[in-house]
Amino acid sequence: MILAACLCSGLAAAEPPRVLPEGAVVEEWPHFLGPNLDATTGEGPLLKKWPEDGLKVVWEVARGEGYACPVIAGGRLFYFHRSEGKEQIDCRDPETGKLTWSHSYEIEYQDRYGFSAGPRSSVVVSDGRVYAAGVTAQLHCLSADKGEVIWNRDLQKEYEIPQYFFGYGPTPIVHGDKLIVNVGGKADRDEGGVCVAAFDTETGKTLWEVKDKWGASYASPVVAKIQGKMCALVMAAGESKPSHGGLLTIDVETGKVYDRFPWRARKRESVLASSPLALDEQTVFISECYEIGGVLLKYDTERKSTPLWKQREFGMHFMMPVVKDGFIYGFAGRNPPDTELKCVNLATGEVVWTKDYFWKKDGQIEGLFRGSILQAGDRYIALGEDGILVELELTPKGTNVLQRTRLFTAREAWTMPSLHKGLLYVVQNTVDSNDRKPRRIICYDLRGEKE
C-alpha cells in the first residue's frame, strides 16, 4: 500500500475509505470509553472478512508521547499527546487526518519508572468544548472549532496534587453543566484533601468538592443512574502507605457521598486503573489486578453497596470488561504472561472458562495478553498489547478467534481503539520493532456493506 506523505505534518494518506453504506448505524466517540462509557457502540455494518494482506490504512500520522485515545465528535477528531516538552491537543479531520488546529503548553514531567512522559488521559468532548487533564494535572477547556482557551486551571498547584506513581492519570467526565474530576489533592491527617470535584463546564468555577484520603487513581470516573439518581462512580486511589482506595458513589448534582466501598490491594505499589462498569441501576462491577480481583456490588434504595460476589481471579489491570447474556468477559491479570481471557457468570461470580491467547511465530511468542475489547453491535474486536487485532467469538461455552491481523509490532498498545463511521482509530505507543516506524495514530477502514 502506498501512503502519500504530507510535508511538514508527519501525515501520510492512502486511498479514501469505502463509502459509508446507506442506513449505517453511526455513533460519536466523545470519551475514550465510547458513547456509553463501557467500550460499546452500536456502529455497523462493519467489514465481515478482513483482507489477508491486512486492513486498509486510510491515513496515519506520527505523534508524540502518551497513552491517549483518539476522540471523535462533531465531525472532528481530537488527540492529546506530548511533543517537544509540551502537552498538545490536536484537532483533525477524521477521514483525512488533516490538521485543523493545535493547542500546546509547556510542562515538566519525567516518569519515575521510565514509561511515557505524555498524558495518560484522553480528552472529553461535550457541547462544542474540549476538556483535557494532562500528566501534571493541568486542566484546559478549549473551543472545539478553533482550539481557543475558554478556561484553564492548574489543579496540581491549587490542590497540591502529588506526582503519584505515573503522574496524573484519570480522564474527566462531563454530565450536564458539570465536569467531574478525580482530583486527588494532598491529604492531611484528618479529613483528607480534595479527592473529587465538579467544575462548571462553561466557566471552570468550582461547584462542589469531596474531601477524602483516597486520592486520584488511574481509572476514569463514569456517570450512571443508581437507584434513580445520577451518580459519579469514582475509583479513587492515590499513592499511600499502607495503600487505600476504592469506589466512591457521589451525587453528581450536590457532591453528596452516598457510598464508600474500600477495594484495593494492600501492596503500596498497587493502582486502580480499570473504570467501574455499571450494569443497571443496582449493580456495578469494579476490579483491580494486584491482589483481590473483581467484585460485583448491589446498591440498596439508600445507594449503599453490598458485594454480591468476589472473584480473585477476575481482576482487570486497566481494561474494561464486556457483558453479554448474563456473562462478563475480560482479560484478567496483572502482567504478561499471566493475563488470560476469562468468562464469569454474573449471577454467581464463577469463572466459567479461561483461555490463554498466545501463539508461536518464527520462534517468538506473540499474543493478546492485556488486550482491550471493543464491542460494536454483536461483534467483539480486541487489540493485543503488541499490535495484533482480532475478532472474537464470546460464548459461555468458549471463545474463538474468528479472524486476526497484525497492525504493527510495538509494545504498550494499551490504548483501546475508537470507532466512528466505520473507521477504526488505533494508536501505536512505541516504535515498531520491525520497520522502526515511530509512534502513530492509524486510521483503518472497517466499513462494511449494506445487508
C-alpha positions as CSV (number, residue, x, y, z in Angstrom):
1,M,0.0,0.0,0.0
2,I,1.4,3.4,-1.0
3,L,1.0,6.2,1.5
4,A,1.3,9.8,0.2
5,A,3.2,12.0,2.7
6,C,2.0,15.5,3.6
7,L,5.1,17.6,4.0
8,C,5.9,19.1,7.4
9,S,3.0,17.5,9.1
10,G,4.0,13.8,9.5
11,L,0.7,12.9,7.9
12,A,0.6,10.1,5.3
13,A,-2.7,9.4,3.4
14,A,-3.7,6.4,1.4
15,E,-6.8,5.9,-0.7
16,P,-10.1,7.1,0.7
17,P,-12.3,4.7,2.7
18,R,-15.2,2.8,1.3
19,V,-18.4,4.8,1.0
20,L,-20.4,4.6,4.2
21,P,-23.4,2.4,3.4
22,E,-26.9,3.8,3.4
23,G,-28.6,3.3,6.7
24,A,-25.4,2.6,8.6
25,V,-25.6,3.0,12.4
26,V,-23.2,5.8,13.4
27,E,-22.4,7.0,16.9
28,E,-19.9,9.6,18.1
29,W,-17.0,8.6,20.3
30,P,-16.7,11.6,22.7
31,H,-15.0,9.8,25.5
32,F,-12.3,7.1,25.4
33,L,-14.7,4.5,26.8
34,G,-17.1,5.3,23.9
35,P,-20.6,6.7,23.7
36,N,-21.9,4.5,26.5
37,L,-18.9,4.7,28.8
38,D,-18.5,0.9,28.6
39,A,-16.4,0.2,25.5
40,T,-19.5,-0.5,23.4
41,T,-21.1,1.1,20.3
42,G,-24.0,0.3,18.0
43,E,-21.8,1.1,14.9
44,G,-22.4,-1.1,11.9
45,P,-22.3,-2.7,9.5
46,L,-18.6,-3.5,9.7
47,L,-16.4,-5.3,7.3
48,K,-17.2,-9.0,7.5
49,K,-14.0,-10.5,6.2
50,W,-10.7,-8.8,6.8
51,P,-8.2,-8.8,3.8
52,E,-5.4,-11.4,4.0
53,D,-2.8,-8.6,3.5
54,G,-4.2,-6.5,6.3
55,L,-6.8,-3.8,6.9
56,K,-6.7,-0.9,4.5
57,V,-5.0,2.2,6.0
58,V,-6.9,5.4,5.3
59,W,-4.3,7.7,6.9
60,E,-1.6,7.7,9.6
61,V,0.3,10.4,11.4
62,A,3.3,10.5,13.6
63,R,2.6,11.6,17.2
64,G,4.3,12.4,20.5
65,E,4.3,10.6,23.8
66,G,1.3,9.5,25.8
67,Y,-1.4,6.8,26.1
68,A,-4.5,8.8,25.0
69,C,-7.3,7.5,22.8
70,P,-8.5,9.5,19.7
71,V,-11.9,11.0,20.4
72,I,-14.3,11.8,17.6
73,A,-17.3,14.2,18.0
74,G,-18.9,16.9,15.9
75,G,-17.1,15.9,12.8
76,R,-13.7,16.3,14.4
77,L,-11.0,14.0,15.8
78,F,-9.1,15.2,18.9
79,Y,-5.9,13.7,20.1
80,F,-3.9,14.5,23.3
81,H,-0.1,13.9,23.4
82,R,3.3,15.4,24.4
83,S,5.7,16.7,21.9
84,E,9.0,18.6,22.4
85,G,8.3,19.3,26.1
86,K,4.7,20.5,25.5
87,E,1.4,18.8,26.0
88,Q,-0.6,19.2,22.8
89,I,-4.2,18.9,21.8
90,D,-4.7,18.4,18.0
91,C,-7.9,18.6,16.0
92,R,-8.0,16.7,12.8
93,D,-10.4,15.7,10.0
94,P,-11.5,12.1,11.0
95,E,-11.5,10.9,7.3
96,T,-8.3,12.5,6.0
97,G,-6.2,13.2,9.1
98,K,-5.7,16.8,8.0
99,L,-4.8,19.1,10.9
100,T,-7.4,21.8,11.7
101,W,-5.8,23.3,14.8
102,S,-3.4,22.6,17.6
103,H,-3.0,24.0,21.1
104,S,0.0,23.3,23.3
105,Y,1.5,24.4,26.6
106,E,4.8,23.6,28.4
107,I,5.1,21.1,31.2
108,E,7.8,19.5,33.2
109,Y,7.4,15.7,33.9
110,Q,9.6,12.7,34.0
111,D,8.2,9.3,34.7
112,R,9.9,7.6,37.7
113,Y,9.5,4.1,36.2
114,G,10.6,5.1,32.7
115,F,7.2,4.9,31.0
116,S,6.0,7.6,28.5
117,A,6.2,11.2,29.7
118,G,3.0,12.1,27.9
119,P,-0.7,12.3,29.1
120,R,-2.3,9.2,30.4
121,S,-5.8,10.6,30.0
122,S,-7.8,11.4,26.8
123,V,-9.8,14.5,26.0
124,V,-13.6,14.6,26.5
125,V,-15.8,16.5,24.1
126,S,-19.2,17.9,25.0
127,D,-21.4,20.7,23.6
128,G,-18.7,22.3,21.5
129,R,-16.0,22.2,24.1
130,V,-12.9,20.0,24.6
131,Y,-11.6,19.2,28.1
132,A,-8.2,17.8,28.8
133,A,-6.3,16.9,32.0
134,G,-2.6,16.4,31.5
135,V,0.0,14.3,33.2
136,T,0.8,17.2,35.6
137,A,-2.9,17.9,36.2
138,Q,-3.2,21.0,34.1
139,L,-6.9,21.2,33.2
140,H,-7.9,23.0,30.0
141,C,-11.2,23.8,28.3
142,L,-10.9,24.7,24.6
143,S,-13.4,25.5,21.9
144,A,-13.9,22.5,19.6
145,D,-14.0,24.6,16.4
146,K,-10.9,26.8,16.9
147,G,-8.9,25.4,19.9
148,E,-9.2,28.7,21.7
149,V,-8.7,28.5,25.5
150,I,-12.1,29.1,27.3
151,W,-10.7,28.5,30.8
152,N,-7.9,26.5,32.4
153,R,-6.9,25.6,36.0
154,D,-3.6,24.4,37.4
155,L,-5.0,21.6,39.6
156,Q,-1.6,20.4,40.7
157,K,-0.8,23.8,42.2
158,E,-4.3,24.5,43.6
159,Y,-4.8,21.2,45.3
160,E,-1.2,20.2,45.9
161,I,-1.6,17.0,43.8
162,P,1.4,14.7,44.3
163,Q,3.1,13.2,41.2
164,Y,1.8,9.7,42.2
165,F,3.4,6.6,40.6
166,F,2.9,7.5,37.0
167,G,1.9,11.2,37.1
168,Y,-1.7,12.3,37.0
169,G,-4.0,10.0,35.0
170,P,-7.8,9.9,35.2
171,T,-9.9,11.3,32.3
172,P,-12.6,13.7,33.5
173,I,-16.3,13.1,32.7
174,V,-19.0,15.6,31.7
175,H,-22.6,15.5,33.0
176,G,-24.8,18.4,32.1
177,D,-23.1,21.6,33.2
178,K,-20.6,19.8,35.4
179,L,-17.1,18.5,34.6
180,I,-16.3,15.9,37.3
181,V,-12.7,15.3,38.1
182,N,-10.9,12.8,40.4
183,V,-8.6,15.5,41.7
184,G,-6.6,13.6,44.3
185,G,-5.4,16.6,46.2
186,K,-2.8,16.2,49.0
187,A,-4.4,14.6,52.1
188,D,-3.8,15.7,55.7
189,R,-4.1,13.6,58.8
190,D,-7.8,14.5,59.5
191,E,-10.2,14.7,56.6
192,G,-8.0,14.3,53.6
193,G,-7.5,16.6,50.6
194,V,-10.0,17.3,47.8
195,C,-10.4,13.9,46.2
196,V,-13.2,14.7,43.7
197,A,-14.6,18.0,42.4
198,A,-17.2,19.3,40.0
199,F,-16.4,22.3,37.8
200,D,-18.7,24.4,35.8
201,T,-18.2,23.3,32.1
202,E,-18.6,26.9,30.8
203,T,-16.5,28.8,33.4
204,G,-14.4,26.3,35.3
205,K,-15.8,27.6,38.6
206,T,-15.9,25.0,41.4
207,L,-19.4,23.7,42.0
208,W,-18.7,21.2,44.7
209,E,-15.8,19.3,46.3
210,V,-15.5,15.9,48.1
211,K,-12.7,15.5,50.6
212,D,-11.2,12.0,51.1
213,K,-7.8,10.5,51.8
214,W,-8.1,8.0,48.9
215,G,-6.6,10.3,46.2
216,A,-6.6,10.0,42.4
217,S,-6.5,6.7,40.7
218,Y,-5.7,5.8,37.1
219,A,-9.3,4.7,36.5
220,S,-11.5,7.3,34.9
221,P,-14.9,8.2,36.6
222,V,-18.1,7.3,34.9
223,V,-21.6,8.6,35.5
224,A,-24.6,6.2,35.8
225,K,-28.0,6.2,37.3
226,I,-28.0,4.4,40.7
227,Q,-31.4,3.8,42.3
228,G,-33.0,6.7,40.4
229,K,-30.1,9.2,41.0
230,M,-27.4,10.2,38.6
231,C,-24.1,9.3,40.3
232,A,-20.4,9.7,39.7
233,L,-18.7,6.4,40.2
234,V,-15.1,7.2,41.1
235,M,-12.4,4.7,41.7
236,A,-10.1,6.7,44.0
237,A,-6.7,5.5,45.0
238,G,-3.5,7.6,45.3
239,E,0.0,6.7,46.5
240,S,-0.2,5.8,50.2
241,K,1.4,3.6,52.8
242,P,-0.4,1.5,53.7
243,S,-2.4,1.6,50.5
244,H,-6.0,2.5,50.5
245,G,-8.7,3.3,47.9
246,G,-11.9,2.1,46.4
247,L,-15.2,3.2,44.9
248,L,-16.9,6.5,45.8
249,T,-20.5,6.9,44.8
250,I,-21.4,10.6,44.6
251,D,-24.5,12.6,43.7
252,V,-23.5,14.5,40.6
253,E,-25.7,17.5,41.5
254,T,-24.7,18.1,45.1
255,G,-21.4,16.2,45.7
256,K,-23.1,14.1,48.5
257,V,-21.2,10.8,49.0
258,Y,-23.7,8.0,49.2
259,D,-21.3,5.2,49.5
260,R,-17.6,4.5,50.1
261,F,-16.5,0.9,49.3
262,P,-12.9,0.0,50.0
263,W,-11.4,-2.1,47.3
264,R,-7.6,-2.1,46.8
265,A,-4.7,-4.4,47.2
266,R,-2.5,-4.0,50.3
267,K,0.6,-3.6,48.2
268,R,1.9,0.0,48.2
269,E,2.7,-0.2,44.5
270,S,-0.8,-1.2,43.5
271,V,-3.0,1.1,41.5
272,L,-6.6,1.2,40.4
273,A,-6.8,1.7,36.6
274,S,-10.0,-0.1,35.4
275,S,-13.1,2.1,35.3
276,P,-16.3,1.0,37.0
277,L,-18.9,-0.8,34.9
278,A,-22.5,0.0,35.7
279,L,-24.7,-2.9,34.7
280,D,-28.0,-1.4,35.7
281,E,-29.4,0.9,38.4
282,Q,-28.5,-1.5,41.2
283,T,-25.3,-3.3,40.2
284,V,-21.7,-2.2,39.4
285,F,-18.6,-4.2,38.7
286,I,-15.2,-3.0,39.8
287,S,-11.8,-4.7,39.9
288,E,-8.1,-4.5,40.5
289,C,-5.4,-6.9,39.4
290,Y,-2.8,-7.0,42.2
291,E,-4.4,-9.0,44.9
292,I,-8.2,-9.1,45.5
293,G,-9.6,-9.1,41.9
294,G,-13.2,-8.2,41.0
295,V,-16.4,-7.7,42.9
296,L,-20.0,-7.2,41.9
297,L,-21.8,-4.6,44.1
298,K,-25.5,-4.2,44.6
299,Y,-27.0,-0.9,45.8
300,D,-30.0,-0.7,48.1
301,T,-32.5,2.2,48.0
302,E,-30.2,4.4,50.1
303,R,-27.4,3.7,47.5
304,K,-25.3,1.8,49.9
305,S,-23.4,-1.1,48.3
306,T,-23.1,-4.8,49.3
307,P,-20.9,-7.3,47.5
308,L,-22.9,-10.0,45.6
309,W,-19.8,-11.9,44.9
310,K,-16.0,-11.5,44.9
311,Q,-13.7,-13.2,42.4
312,R,-10.0,-13.1,43.0
313,E,-9.3,-14.5,39.5
314,F,-11.2,-11.8,37.6
315,G,-9.3,-8.6,38.1
316,M,-8.7,-6.1,35.2
317,H,-5.4,-4.2,35.1
318,F,-6.7,-1.2,33.1
319,M,-9.2,-2.8,30.6
320,M,-12.9,-2.6,30.6
321,P,-14.7,-5.9,30.5
322,V,-17.8,-6.5,28.4
323,V,-21.1,-8.1,29.3
324,K,-23.1,-10.5,27.1
325,D,-26.2,-12.5,28.0
326,G,-25.6,-12.8,31.7
327,F,-21.8,-13.3,31.5
328,I,-18.9,-10.9,31.8
329,Y,-15.7,-11.3,29.7
330,G,-12.3,-9.7,30.1
331,F,-8.6,-10.0,30.0
332,A,-7.8,-10.6,33.7
333,G,-4.3,-10.5,35.2
334,R,-1.5,-8.1,36.1
335,N,1.2,-8.6,33.5
336,P,2.1,-10.9,30.6
337,P,2.2,-13.9,30.6
338,D,-0.3,-14.3,33.5
339,T,-3.1,-12.4,31.7
340,E,-5.9,-14.6,30.3
341,L,-9.2,-14.0,28.7
342,K,-11.9,-15.2,31.1
343,C,-15.7,-15.7,31.3
344,V,-17.5,-15.2,34.6
345,N,-21.1,-16.0,35.4
346,L,-22.7,-12.7,36.5
347,A,-25.2,-14.4,38.8
348,T,-22.6,-16.4,40.8
349,G,-19.1,-15.0,40.1
350,E,-17.9,-18.4,39.0
351,V,-15.1,-18.5,36.4
352,V,-16.7,-20.5,33.6
353,W,-13.6,-20.7,31.4
354,T,-10.1,-19.4,30.9
355,K,-8.2,-19.0,27.7
356,D,-4.6,-18.2,27.0
357,Y,-4.4,-16.2,23.8
358,F,-0.8,-16.5,22.6
359,W,0.9,-18.1,19.6
360,K,4.4,-19.0,18.5
361,K,5.5,-17.4,15.2
362,D,9.0,-17.7,13.8
363,G,10.2,-19.0,17.2
364,Q,8.7,-15.9,19.0
365,I,5.7,-15.8,21.3
366,E,3.0,-13.3,20.4
367,G,-0.5,-12.9,21.7
368,L,-3.2,-10.6,23.1
369,F,-2.1,-10.6,26.8
370,R,-3.6,-7.4,28.4
371,G,-5.9,-6.9,25.5
372,S,-8.8,-4.4,25.2
373,I,-12.2,-5.4,23.9
374,L,-14.4,-3.1,21.8
375,Q,-18.0,-4.2,21.3
376,A,-19.7,-3.0,18.1
377,G,-23.2,-4.3,17.8
378,D,-22.9,-8.1,18.1
379,R,-19.2,-8.1,17.2
380,Y,-16.2,-8.1,19.5
381,I,-12.9,-6.7,18.4
382,A,-9.8,-7.0,20.6
383,L,-6.4,-5.2,20.4
384,G,-3.5,-7.1,21.9
385,E,-0.8,-5.1,23.6
386,D,1.8,-5.6,20.9
387,G,-0.3,-4.8,17.9
388,I,-2.4,-7.8,17.0
389,L,-6.1,-7.1,16.2
390,V,-8.6,-10.0,16.4
391,E,-12.3,-10.5,16.2
392,L,-13.5,-12.8,18.9
393,E,-16.5,-15.1,19.4
394,L,-17.6,-15.0,23.0
395,T,-19.9,-17.5,24.5
396,P,-20.4,-19.3,27.9
397,K,-19.1,-22.4,26.2
398,G,-15.8,-20.9,25.0
399,T,-14.1,-18.5,22.7
400,N,-12.7,-18.5,19.2
401,V,-10.6,-16.1,17.1
402,L,-12.7,-15.5,14.0
403,Q,-10.1,-13.5,12.3
404,R,-6.8,-11.7,13.1
405,T,-4.3,-9.4,11.6
406,R,-1.1,-7.7,12.8
407,L,-1.3,-3.9,12.6
408,F,2.2,-3.3,13.9
409,T,4.8,-4.8,16.2
410,A,5.2,-2.4,19.1
411,R,4.8,-2.8,22.8
412,E,2.5,-0.9,25.1
413,A,-0.5,-0.9,22.8
414,W,-2.6,-0.4,25.9
415,T,-5.0,2.2,24.5
416,M,-8.4,1.0,23.4
417,P,-9.2,1.8,19.8
418,S,-12.0,4.1,18.9
419,L,-14.6,3.6,16.2
420,H,-16.7,6.1,14.3
421,K,-18.5,5.9,10.9
422,G,-16.9,2.5,10.3
423,L,-13.3,3.8,10.7
424,L,-11.1,2.3,13.4
425,Y,-8.6,4.5,15.1
426,V,-5.6,2.8,16.7
427,V,-2.6,4.3,18.5
428,Q,0.8,2.8,18.4
429,N,2.5,3.9,21.6
430,T,6.1,2.8,21.0
431,V,8.4,2.4,18.0
432,D,7.7,-0.6,15.7
433,S,10.4,-3.1,16.3
434,N,10.2,-4.4,12.7
435,D,10.0,-1.4,10.4
436,R,11.1,1.2,13.0
437,K,8.0,3.4,12.3
438,P,7.5,5.9,15.1
439,R,4.6,6.3,17.4
440,R,1.5,6.9,15.3
441,I,-2.3,7.3,15.0
442,I,-3.5,4.9,12.3
443,C,-7.0,5.1,10.7
444,Y,-8.2,1.8,9.3
445,D,-11.2,1.2,7.0
446,L,-13.7,-1.2,8.7
447,R,-16.7,-0.1,6.7
448,G,-18.9,-3.0,5.7
449,E,-21.6,-3.2,3.1
450,K,-25.4,-2.8,3.4
451,E,-27.0,-6.0,4.4
